[in-house]
Amino acid sequence: MKSRLFFFVTLVFILMVTGCARFSIKPEKSVSMAAGALLEQVRLINTRLNACKGIGMMSFKTESPIPRMRFAWLCDLPDRIRLELLAPTGIPLLTVSADGTWFYVLSHSEDHRLHKRKAKRVNLEKIISIPLTIRDASHLLAGAIPLHAFDTAERIDLPDGNYMLHLRNYRPDKTENIFFDKANGRPHKIEFIKGGGHEPEYSVYFNGIRLINGATIPESITLRNDRNESVDIDIQRFWPESGIEAEKFILTTPS
């Protein structure tokens, strides 16, 4: 009996000393009234459009030189996307797609190699140098605002008169800051920060506003990582869609 008691006391002491995260209690979600109003505004933007297609240009400022490239896309929120990177002639060079479960990369070179893996936690860093997730990419190209999981939400008023929605997730330790323009009340910048730091892992900038085929979208989007590398996405044509067939997002090796 004494040996069991000693074992129990020792185990409790070890857990207290090490602060084992598995046994810690996740804090209740806390949303201030002002932050709740901003969250509702973001969610309203995100429900205006579920699916879309478009054509644009991508320009890169990275350590490895990448030419300016034309691309086309299909999006079906929240996590289905298809990107076609195009040659100047319009012929696809590379197709990147996600169907909600699988992530595909298909080269259109002579070997037509198809790479396939689980879509969960995949990001596009190896392709565009920005750790952009599939879900976030589909939201941005649909004119929506990526909204990550959070434990606390606060509105913070900034010295220049603008304001931001500060979202904090404690486990994992991540922060999302959505900046609003005081002139029109629309989000114009997003920062994604991880690990309790202050410098963004990457930032998103919305440049201008354009009405295309009944949809209000940015004229262009700039993505910038913590090494000051960036990708500029110029949205040239845009079509809202009522729905896109699921088969469009599934890639197979050409026969």
ZIJO-V613860 format. One record per residue. N is the residue number from 0. RES is the residue in one letter. PHI is phi in whole degrees, -180 to 180 (NA if undefined). PSI is psi in radians with two decimals (* if undefined). OMEGA is omega in whole degrees, 0 to 359 (999 if undefined). Layout:
n & res & phi & psi & omega
N & RES & PHI & PSI & OMEGA
N & RES & PHI & PSI & OMEGA
This chain:
n & res & phi & psi & omega
0 & M & NA & -0.76 & 180
1 & K & -64 & -0.66 & 181
2 & S & -66 & -0.64 & 178
3 & R & -67 & -0.74 & 179
4 & L & -63 & -0.73 & 180
5 & F & -63 & -0.73 & 179
6 & F & -62 & -0.77 & 180
7 & F & -63 & -0.80 & 181
8 & V & -63 & -0.71 & 179
9 & T & -64 & -0.75 & 180
10 & L & -63 & -0.77 & 179
11 & V & -62 & -0.71 & 180
12 & F & -63 & -0.75 & 180
13 & I & -63 & -0.76 & 180
14 & L & -65 & -0.64 & 179
15 & M & -68 & -0.70 & 182
16 & V & -70 & -0.79 & 184
17 & T & -80 & -0.30 & 181
18 & G & 63 & 0.80 & 185
19 & C & -54 & 2.06 & 186
20 & A & -67 & -0.42 & 182
21 & R & -65 & -0.41 & 183
22 & F & -105 & 0.04 & 179
23 & S & -79 & 2.70 & 184
24 & I & -95 & 2.24 & 179
25 & K & -71 & 2.29 & 183
26 & P & -66 & 2.66 & 176
27 & E & -69 & 2.59 & 181
28 & K & -66 & 2.33 & 181
29 & S & -124 & 2.09 & 181
30 & V & -130 & 2.07 & 177
31 & S & -71 & 2.81 & 181
32 & M & -61 & -0.74 & 180
33 & A & -66 & -0.68 & 178
34 & A & -68 & -0.63 & 178
35 & G & -61 & -0.65 & 178
36 & A & -66 & -0.69 & 179
37 & L & -70 & -0.67 & 176
38 & L & -61 & -0.71 & 179
39 & E & -64 & -0.65 & 178
40 & Q & -65 & -0.76 & 178
41 & V & -64 & -0.77 & 181
42 & R & -65 & -0.56 & 176
43 & L & -66 & -0.75 & 176
44 & I & -59 & -0.73 & 186
45 & N & -74 & -0.29 & 180
46 & T & -97 & 0.00 & 181
47 & R & -73 & -0.40 & 186
48 & L & -148 & 2.30 & 180
49 & N & -106 & -0.53 & 183
50 & A & -145 & 2.65 & 181
51 & C & -163 & 2.96 & 170
52 & K & -142 & 2.76 & 183
53 & G & -167 & 3.05 & 178
54 & I & -134 & 2.42 & 180
55 & G & -157 & -3.04 & 177
56 & M & -123 & 2.49 & 175
57 & M & -116 & 2.24 & 176
58 & S & -117 & 2.43 & 187
59 & F & -118 & 2.44 & 169
60 & K & -126 & 1.52 & 185
61 & T & -132 & 2.94 & 179
62 & E & -63 & -0.72 & 177
63 & S & -90 & 2.14 & 182
64 & P & -63 & 2.23 & 177
65 & I & -127 & 2.25 & 182
66 & P & -70 & 2.70 & 173
67 & R & -60 & 2.38 & 191
68 & M & -136 & 2.41 & 174
69 & R & -85 & 2.54 & 178
70 & F & -149 & 2.79 & 176
71 & A & -126 & 2.69 & 182
72 & W & -145 & 2.72 & 167
73 & L & -124 & 2.42 & 177
74 & C & -135 & 2.41 & 172
75 & D & -137 & 1.81 & 186
76 & L & -65 & 2.54 & 14
77 & P & -96 & -0.34 & 193
78 & D & -140 & 0.45 & 176
79 & R & -114 & 2.27 & 184
80 & I & -153 & 2.60 & 174
81 & R & -140 & 2.19 & 180
82 & L & -118 & 2.30 & 176
83 & E & -115 & 1.96 & 175
84 & L & -86 & 2.20 & 193
85 & L & -113 & 2.54 & 170
86 & A & -75 & 2.87 & 178
87 & P & -55 & -0.46 & 179
88 & T & -79 & -0.15 & 182
89 & G & 94 & -0.06 & 179
90 & I & -78 & 2.34 & 179
91 & P & -64 & 2.33 & 174
92 & L & -98 & -0.66 & 183
93 & L & -150 & 2.41 & 176
94 & T & -119 & 2.23 & 176
95 & V & -118 & 2.28 & 185
96 & S & -147 & 2.71 & 174
97 & A & -143 & 2.32 & 183
98 & D & -107 & 0.24 & 183
99 & G & 100 & -0.41 & 178
100 & T & -122 & -0.78 & 183
101 & W & -114 & 2.62 & 175
102 & F & -114 & 2.29 & 185
103 & Y & -124 & 2.52 & 169
104 & V & -133 & 2.12 & 183
105 & L & -122 & 2.07 & 176
106 & S & -84 & 2.42 & 179
107 & H & -102 & 0.40 & 172
108 & S & -75 & -3.00 & 186
109 & E & -63 & -0.58 & 183
110 & D & -82 & -0.29 & 179
111 & H & 50 & 0.87 & 182
112 & R & -73 & 2.36 & 178
113 & L & -113 & 2.17 & 175
114 & H & -108 & 2.38 & 184
115 & K & -140 & 2.34 & 177
116 & R & -154 & 2.94 & 178
117 & K & -62 & 2.37 & 185
118 & A & -74 & -0.38 & 183
119 & K & -60 & 2.23 & 177
120 & R & 72 & 0.10 & 176
121 & V & -74 & 2.45 & 171
122 & N & -133 & 3.04 & 188
123 & L & -100 & 0.37 & 185
124 & E & -62 & -0.68 & 181
125 & K & -70 & -0.31 & 182
126 & I & -97 & -0.75 & 185
127 & I & -123 & 0.13 & 179
128 & S & 68 & 0.18 & 178
129 & I & -121 & 2.25 & 181
130 & P & -75 & 0.99 & 182
131 & L & -85 & 2.18 & 180
132 & T & -78 & 2.84 & 178
133 & I & -60 & -0.79 & 181
134 & R & -61 & -0.76 & 180
135 & D & -67 & -0.69 & 179
136 & A & -62 & -0.75 & 180
137 & S & -65 & -0.67 & 178
138 & H & -66 & -0.82 & 183
139 & L & -63 & -0.74 & 182
140 & L & -73 & -0.25 & 175
141 & A & -97 & 0.11 & 181
142 & G & 77 & 0.31 & 181
143 & A & -101 & 3.01 & 182
144 & I & -110 & 2.05 & 175
145 & P & -59 & 2.28 & 182
146 & L & -127 & 1.90 & 183
147 & H & -87 & 2.86 & 177
148 & A & -62 & 2.55 & 182
149 & F & -149 & 2.77 & 175
150 & D & -104 & -0.60 & 179
151 & T & -131 & 2.58 & 178
152 & A & -136 & 2.25 & 179
153 & E & -136 & 2.60 & 168
154 & R & -94 & 2.29 & 178
155 & I & -121 & 2.13 & 177
156 & D & -84 & 2.32 & 186
157 & L & -100 & 2.74 & 183
158 & P & -59 & -0.50 & 182
159 & D & -83 & 0.07 & 180
160 & G & 95 & -0.26 & 174
161 & N & -78 & 3.13 & 182
162 & Y & -150 & 2.86 & 181
163 & M & -139 & 2.72 & 173
164 & L & -98 & 2.01 & 184
165 & H & -101 & 1.98 & 182
166 & L & -113 & 2.20 & 183
167 & R & -123 & 2.27 & 175
168 & N & -115 & 2.13 & 188
169 & Y & -81 & -0.58 & 178
170 & R & -140 & 1.83 & 1
171 & P & -75 & 2.78 & 185
172 & D & -76 & 1.73 & 181
173 & K & -141 & 2.63 & 179
174 & T & -132 & 2.44 & 173
175 & E & -125 & 2.19 & 177
176 & N & -113 & 2.12 & 178
177 & I & -109 & 2.03 & 184
178 & F & -95 & 2.35 & 181
179 & F & -111 & 2.51 & 177
180 & D & -86 & 2.16 & 182
181 & K & -64 & -0.43 & 184
182 & A & -71 & -0.71 & 183
183 & N & -123 & -0.06 & 178
184 & G & 72 & 0.24 & 181
185 & R & -101 & 2.61 & 174
186 & P & -63 & 2.38 & 179
187 & H & -126 & -0.10 & 180
188 & K & -159 & 2.56 & 175
189 & I & -133 & 2.39 & 173
190 & E & -116 & 2.40 & 174
191 & F & -117 & 2.08 & 184
192 & I & -123 & 2.42 & 178
193 & K & -131 & 2.76 & 174
194 & G & 76 & 0.39 & 177
195 & G & 73 & 0.20 & 180
196 & G & -85 & -2.98 & 181
197 & H & -118 & -0.40 & 181
198 & E & -87 & 2.34 & 181
199 & P & -64 & 2.44 & 170
200 & E & -66 & -0.73 & 167
201 & Y & -159 & 2.78 & 181
202 & S & -126 & 2.69 & 178
203 & V & -123 & 2.30 & 179
204 & Y & -120 & 2.26 & 176
205 & F & -99 & 2.15 & 186
206 & N & -111 & 1.92 & 177
207 & G & 73 & 3.02 & 179
208 & I & -132 & 2.42 & 181
209 & R & -138 & 2.44 & 175
210 & L & -101 & 1.95 & 181
211 & I & -125 & 2.11 & 177
212 & N & 50 & 0.73 & 176
213 & G & 83 & -0.01 & 181
214 & A & -111 & 2.36 & 176
215 & T & -93 & 2.00 & 184
216 & I & -136 & 2.85 & 175
217 & P & -66 & 2.62 & 173
218 & E & -67 & -0.65 & 177
219 & S & -154 & 2.84 & 180
220 & I & -130 & 2.34 & 176
221 & T & -115 & 2.27 & 175
222 & L & -112 & 2.29 & 181
223 & R & -134 & 2.27 & 181
224 & N & -93 & -3.09 & 185
225 & D & -76 & -0.05 & 175
226 & R & -104 & 0.20 & 180
227 & N & 67 & 0.33 & 170
228 & E & -82 & 2.58 & 185
229 & S & -144 & 2.78 & 174
230 & V & -130 & 2.20 & 176
231 & D & -104 & 2.20 & 180
232 & I & -112 & 1.96 & 179
233 & D & -97 & 2.00 & 182
234 & I & -86 & 1.98 & 185
235 & Q & -97 & -0.74 & 179
236 & R & -138 & 2.60 & 188
237 & F & -153 & 2.34 & 178
238 & W & -133 & 2.06 & 171
239 & P & -66 & 2.55 & 180
240 & E & -126 & 2.57 & 176
241 & S & -80 & -0.37 & 179
242 & G & 174 & 2.65 & 180
243 & I & -127 & 2.37 & 182
244 & E & -59 & 2.39 & 182
245 & A & -60 & -0.52 & 182
246 & E & -64 & -0.40 & 181
247 & K & -64 & -0.38 & 184
248 & F & -100 & 0.03 & 180
249 & I & -103 & 2.16 & 180
250 & L & -106 & 2.51 & 176
251 & T & -133 & 2.77 & 177
252 & T & -68 & 2.23 & 180
253 & P & -60 & 2.46 & 180
254 & S & -81 & * & 999
